[in-house]
């Protein structure tokens, strides 16, 4: 069963928010370190992919 780009995009946005939350908590507790930069990188990637997939979903929907 294939998932729609909208579902996958929302899932990636939730992951991006979750990684952002963990990164801010890590900065507050331990400061900037390698793990914090890794979390920020993952949050940026997931948020970007999520937004791209949601726009892709609406582009497909408008084309039909």
N, C-alpha and C positions, 0 to 999 in steps of 0.2 A: 504494500500500500504506500503510495507516494504522499508526502506531506506537501501542503501548499507553501509557497514562498512567504505568505503572511504569517503562518504559524511558526515557521522556522525563523523569520525575522523577529517576531516578538520574543521567541525563545532566546535568540542571541542578544536582544536588548536587555532582557532580564539578567542574563549572564554578565553583560557589561555593567549593569548597575550593581550586581553582586560583587564583581571584582573591584569596582570603584569604592564600594563600602569597605571591603577588606583592605584596600590600599590606604584609605584615609585612617582607618583604625590602626594600621601598622605604623603609619607615620606618627600618629599621636603617641603610640606606646614606645616605639623603638627608634624613630627617626628614619631618615632616608637611607636605605640599604639596597642590596641587590634584589632581595625578594620584593621590596616595594616597587622598584622599577619594573620587575617582571609582571607584577599585578597591574600596574598602569599600562604596560604594553598590551596585556591580554584584554583589559577593559577597553582600550582604544580600538583594538582589532574587532572585538565582538560588537561594540556599538556601531562601528562603521559598516560591518557586514549586515547587521540587523537593519539599519536604515536603508542600505542598498537593496536588500531583499524586499522590504516593505514597499519601496518605490517601484521595484520590479513587478510586484504583485499588482499594484494599481495600474501600471503601464499595460500589463497583459489584459487586465479587466477592461480598460478603456478601449483597447484595440478590438476586442470581441464585439 
